[in-house]
Amino acid sequence: MATALHRPEPDLKGALIDRAFLEGFDAAGIARPPLDWSARSRLERFIALGRHGSMGWLAARAHHRAHPNDLWADCRSILMVALNYGPAHDPRDALKTPTLGNISCYAQGADYHDVLKKRLKRLARWFASESGAEVKLFVDTAPVMEKPLAALAGLGWQGKHTNLVSRDLGSWTFLGALFTAVDLPPDRPEVDHCGSCRACLDACPTNAFPAPYQLDARRCLSYLTIEHEGPIPEEFRAAMGNRIYGCDDCLAACPWNKFAETAREAAFFARAELRAPSLADLLDLDDQSFRTVFSGSPIKRIGRTRFIRNVLIASGNSGDLTLVPRVERLKADPSPVIRDAASWALDKLQPGTRLN
């Protein structure tokens, strides 16, 4: 793996990685398919135990994830790139004010898919021109196991929270992949530096880690607030606190973040209206205003129903009785998911009302 401070020699691989830094990526390295057996077996176990929840797309194309050459038979090398989105402050600080919504720091700025994809497209065009070889790029757009590939490419290692950890960037990295038909020398895989630490596991508010390096998405607040479409199971609602989109607790707890720097990419800086939005204001969002407020944000992808469901649960946890009229109004919302969350929230704010 190379960093912007240690650029490689000017061969084809070196030129590609050097160009990646010119495009603004914070780390880059080369991996070669196939994935190592441990990554494939972890995925198989994850799906066999049903820990992927309702994310059927994970199971449907699991073979492609485990075998990059099944996704593209001509792939010989994979450039993995990383962009740092390190927050300026500990994202857990927002949990201390229950009347404000806590949005995962990765979603407080621009949609990272758009930012990475634009850079990768420029890089892909340049490399195709230089090498004469076909290339394909992916940013969460295909069944690619970005984290195991990034570890193979030397960008970091998969920590006990299953996310990538970098000695230079901590846990705050967005990943992209550039597949190429060119044989490029691979980088040395990064070794695991977690040691006996279990800070990330102990930080999880819902005990979503059955064991180190294992995640049960069905208990994860990021999954429940983003991917899960229906009502959130009641056993997890109090633990949500004021988290209305994602959860940063396990990432923020990682001691390797002490070496991380704040994101350099301005697009990832928190938008003022998303840093700590008022629950009262969010409860007033209809479909049109939701799309307007979250234009260009990854939050827009989950739609108003899931988002207002999350805001209602946070409202119920807030103890703020001034929210009661807004919550009461949402008991008549067309969505049964929103009506359920509104009824629960109202009962938390005014006990006994759910029975009426």
C-alpha positions in Angstrom: 0.0 0.0 0.0 1.2 3.5 -0.8 0.2 6.7 0.8 0.4 10.2 -0.6 3.7 10.8 1.3 5.4 7.6 -0.1 4.8 7.5 -3.9 6.1 4.5 -5.9 8.6 4.3 -8.7 7.5 5.4 -12.2 6.5 2.0 -13.6 2.9 1.2 -14.8 1.8 0.3 -11.3 3.6 3.2 -9.8 2.1 5.6 -12.4 -1.4 4.3 -11.6 -1.0 4.8 -7.9 0.7 8.1 -8.3 -2.2 9.2 -10.5 -4.6 8.0 -7.8 -3.0 10.5 -5.4 -3.2 13.2 -7.9 -7.0 12.5 -8.1 -7.1 13.2 -4.3 -7.3 9.7 -2.9 -5.6 9.2 0.5 -4.4 5.6 0.1 -4.0 3.2 -2.8 -2.8 -0.4 -3.3 -3.0 -3.4 -5.6 -4.7 -6.7 -4.8 -5.0 -9.8 -7.0 -8.0 -12.1 -7.1 -9.1 -14.4 -5.7 -9.9 -13.4 -2.2 -8.2 -15.4 0.6 -10.3 -18.3 2.0 -10.9 -16.7 5.3 -12.9 -13.8 3.7 -15.0 -16.2 1.7 -15.7 -18.4 4.7 -16.7 -15.5 6.8 -19.2 -14.3 4.1 -20.6 -17.8 3.8 -21.1 -18.2 7.6 -22.6 -14.7 7.8 -25.3 -15.6 5.3 -25.9 -19.2 6.5 -26.7 -17.8 10.0 -29.1 -15.3 8.5 -27.1 -12.4 9.9 -27.6 -10.4 6.7 -31.2 -9.8 7.7 -33.4 -8.5 4.9 -30.4 -7.7 2.6 -31.2 -10.5 0.2 -28.9 -9.0 -2.4 -26.0 -10.1 -0.3 -27.0 -13.8 -0.5 -28.2 -13.6 -4.1 -24.8 -12.8 -5.5 -22.5 -14.1 -2.7 -20.5 -16.2 -5.2 -19.6 -13.1 -7.2 -18.5 -11.4 -4.0 -16.3 -14.3 -2.9 -14.8 -14.7 -6.4 -14.0 -11.5 -8.2 -13.2 -13.4 -11.5 -16.8 -14.6 -11.5 -17.8 -10.9 -11.6 -15.4 -10.3 -14.4 -13.4 -13.2 -15.8 -10.6 -11.0 -17.3 -9.8 -9.3 -14.1 -6.1 -9.7 -13.2 -5.5 -6.9 -10.8 -7.6 -4.7 -8.5 -6.6 -1.2 -7.5 -8.2 -0.3 -4.1 -8.4 3.3 -3.2 -9.5 5.1 0.0 -10.8 8.5 0.9 -10.6 9.8 4.4 -13.9 11.2 5.9 -12.6 11.7 9.4 -14.9 13.9 11.5 -13.7 17.0 13.2 -15.2 15.9 16.5 -16.2 12.7 18.3 -19.5 11.8 16.6 -20.7 10.4 19.9 -20.9 13.9 21.4 -24.2 14.4 19.6 -25.8 11.6 21.7 -25.7 13.9 24.7 -28.5 16.1 23.4 -31.6 13.9 22.9 -33.8 16.6 21.3 -31.4 16.7 18.3 -31.0 14.0 15.7 -27.7 12.1 15.5 -26.7 11.4 11.9 -23.7 9.2 11.1 -20.9 11.4 10.2 -20.4 9.8 6.8 -23.8 11.1 5.8 -23.5 14.6 7.0 -21.9 15.8 3.8 -22.2 14.9 0.2 -23.0 11.4 -1.0 -19.7 9.6 -1.1 -20.8 7.4 -4.0 -20.8 10.5 -6.3 -17.5 11.9 -5.0 -15.6 8.6 -5.3 -17.2 7.6 -8.6 -16.2 10.9 -10.3 -12.6 10.5 -9.3 -12.5 6.8 -10.2 -13.9 7.5 -13.6 -11.2 10.0 -14.4 -8.6 7.6 -13.1 -10.1 4.7 -15.1 -10.1 6.8 -18.4 -6.4 7.8 -17.8 -5.3 4.2 -17.1 -7.2 2.7 -20.0 -5.5 5.2 -22.2 -2.0 4.6 -20.7 -2.3 0.8 -20.6 -4.6 0.0 -23.5 -6.4 -2.4 -21.2 -10.1 -2.7 -20.3 -11.0 -1.4 -16.8 -14.1 -1.5 -14.6 -14.8 0.6 -11.5 -17.1 0.0 -8.5 -18.3 2.1 -5.6 -20.9 0.0 -3.9 -22.4 -0.7 -7.4 -21.6 -4.4 -7.7 -21.1 -7.5 -5.5 -17.5 -6.5 -4.5 -16.0 -7.3 -1.1 -14.3 -3.9 -0.7 -13.0 -4.4 2.8 -11.2 -7.8 2.3 -9.8 -6.5 -1.0 -8.5 -3.4 0.7 -6.8 -5.5 3.3 -5.2 -7.6 0.6 -4.0 -4.4 -1.1 -2.4 -3.2 2.2 -4.7 -0.3 2.9 -5.6 -1.7 6.4 -7.1 -4.6 8.1 -10.6 -5.7 9.0 -11.0 -4.9 12.7 -13.0 -6.7 15.3 -16.0 -4.5 14.2 -15.6 -5.9 10.7 -14.8 -2.5 9.2 -11.4 -1.5 7.7 -8.9 0.0 10.1 -5.9 1.9 8.8 -2.8 2.9 10.8 -2.9 6.3 9.0 -6.7 6.9 8.6 -8.2 5.1 11.5 -11.7 3.7 10.9 -12.9 6.6 8.7 -12.4 5.5 5.1 -14.6 5.3 2.0 -13.4 2.6 -0.5 -13.5 2.2 -4.2 -12.2 -0.5 -6.6 -10.8 -0.4 -10.1 -10.6 -3.8 -11.8 -8.2 -4.2 -14.7 -7.1 -6.9 -17.1 -3.4 -5.8 -16.6 -1.2 -7.9 -14.3 0.2 -5.5 -11.7 2.5 -6.5 -8.8 0.3 -6.8 -5.7 1.0 -5.0 -2.4 1.7 -6.9 0.8 -1.5 -7.4 2.8 -1.7 -5.5 6.0 -1.6 -7.5 9.2 -4.1 -7.3 12.0 -3.1 -4.8 14.7 -6.2 -5.1 17.0 -4.4 -7.2 19.5 -6.4 -7.8 22.7 -8.4 -4.5 22.3 -12.2 -4.9 22.3 -13.2 -1.2 22.5 -15.4 -1.4 19.4 -17.2 -4.5 20.6 -17.9 -3.0 24.0 -19.1 0.3 22.5 -22.0 -1.3 20.6 -25.3 -0.2 22.1 -27.2 -3.3 20.9 -24.5 -6.1 21.3 -24.4 -6.6 17.5 -21.1 -8.5 17.6 -21.6 -12.2 18.6 -17.8 -12.5 18.7 -14.8 -10.5 17.5 -14.8 -10.1 13.7 -18.5 -11.2 13.5 -21.4 -8.9 13.0 -25.1 -9.7 13.2 -26.7 -7.0 11.1 -30.1 -7.7 12.5 -28.9 -6.1 15.8 -26.9 -3.3 14.2 -28.4 0.2 14.4 -26.8 1.1 11.1 -28.6 -1.7 9.4 -31.9 -1.1 11.3 -32.0 2.6 10.6 -30.8 2.4 7.0 -31.4 -0.9 5.3 -34.3 -2.3 7.3 -37.7 -1.3 5.7 -40.3 -2.3 8.2 -40.9 -1.4 11.9 -37.7 -1.5 14.0 -38.0 -4.3 16.6 -39.0 -2.8 19.9 -36.1 -4.4 21.8 -33.8 -2.0 20.0 -35.8 1.2 20.1 -34.6 2.5 23.4 -31.0 1.7 22.5 -31.3 3.9 19.4 -31.4 7.0 21.5 -31.4 9.9 19.1 -29.6 8.0 16.3 -31.8 8.7 13.2 -29.4 7.5 10.5 -26.6 5.0 11.1 -24.4 4.6 14.2 -20.7 5.5 14.6 -20.1 4.1 18.1 -17.9 1.1 17.1 -15.9 3.2 14.7 -15.4 6.1 17.0 -14.3 3.8 19.8 -11.3 2.5 17.9 -8.0 3.6 19.4 -6.3 3.8 16.0 -8.4 6.9 15.3 -5.8 8.9 17.4 -3.6 8.8 14.3 -6.4 9.9 11.9 -6.8 13.3 10.5 -9.9 15.3 9.7 -11.2 14.8 6.1 -9.4 17.0 3.5 -12.3 16.6 1.0 -14.6 19.6 1.4 -17.6 17.6 0.1 -17.4 15.4 3.3 -17.6 18.4 5.6 -20.8 18.4 7.7 -23.6 20.5 6.3 -24.9 22.8 9.0 -28.5 21.5 8.7 -27.3 17.8 9.1 -24.8 18.2 11.9 -27.4 18.2 14.7 -30.9 18.8 13.3 -33.9 19.5 15.5 -36.2 16.5 15.8 -39.1 18.9 15.8 -38.1 20.3 12.4 -37.6 16.8 10.9 -41.0 15.6 12.1 -42.6 18.3 9.8 -41.0 16.9 6.6 -43.4 15.7 3.9 -42.2 13.8 0.8 -41.2 16.9 -1.1 -39.4 18.7 1.7 -37.6 15.5 2.6 -36.3 15.2 -1.0 -35.3 18.9 -0.9 -33.5 18.8 2.4 -31.6 15.7 1.6 -30.8 16.4 -2.0 -27.2 15.2 -2.7 -27.1 13.3 0.6 -27.0 9.5 1.0 -30.0 9.9 3.4 -32.2 10.5 0.4 -31.8 6.9 -0.6 -33.8 5.5 2.2 -36.8 7.6 1.6 -39.1 9.6 3.9 -40.9 6.6 5.5 -37.8 5.0 7.0 -36.3 8.3 8.0 -39.4 9.6 9.7 -39.8 6.2 11.4 -36.3 6.8 12.9 -37.0 10.4 13.9 -40.2 9.2 15.7 -38.3 6.7 17.7 -35.7 9.3 18.6 -38.6 11.6 19.6 -40.0 8.9 21.9 -36.6 8.6 23.5 -36.1 12.3 23.9 -38.5 13.0 26.7 -39.4 16.3 25.0 -43.2 16.8 25.6 -43.2 19.7 23.1 -43.0 17.1 20.4 -46.3 15.5 21.3 -48.5 17.5 18.8 -46.2 16.6 15.9 -46.0 13.0 16.9 -49.8 12.9 17.3 -50.3 14.2 13.8 -48.1 11.4 12.3 -50.4 8.8 13.8 -52.6 9.5 10.8 -49.7 9.2 8.2 -50.5 7.0 5.2 -47.5 4.7 6.0 -48.3 2.0 8.6 -44.6 1.9 9.5 -44.8 5.6 10.5 -48.1 5.2 12.3 -46.5 2.3 14.4 -43.5 4.4 15.3 -45.7 7.4 16.1 -47.9 5.3 18.4 -44.8 4.0 20.2 -43.2 7.4 20.5 -46.4 8.9 21.9 -46.7 6.2 24.5 -43.1 6.9 25.6 -43.8 10.6 25.9 -47.3 10.1 27.5 -47.4 6.6 28.9 -50.7 4.7 28.4 -51.7 6.5 25.2 -50.8 3.5 23.0 -53.6 1.5 24.5 -56.2 4.1 23.4 
